[in-house]
Amino acid sequence: MAKNNKLREAAVKIGSAVGKVEGRAHKAAYKAAKAAHVARRELVKLTKQVDALKRQLLKSTKQLKSALQ
């Protein structure tokens, strides 16, 4: 009976350690996914800003060319 109890305690300790590792891995994966999502949204915003600047530059270039003629 005592051996069975010790084996059970060892199994509980092992299971707890595995559960902690899995929990930490899950949290790390969640944080990484969240960071990737935020980075993607920022990239989309930056892309829109760059496109707006390109349009503005083209418009300014046209105005400058016509002013120089």
Secondary structure, DSSP 4 states (H G I P E B T S, - for coil): -HHHHHHHHHHHHHHHHHHHHHHHHHHHHHHHHHHHHHHHHHHHHHHHHHHHHHHHHHHHHHHHHHHH-
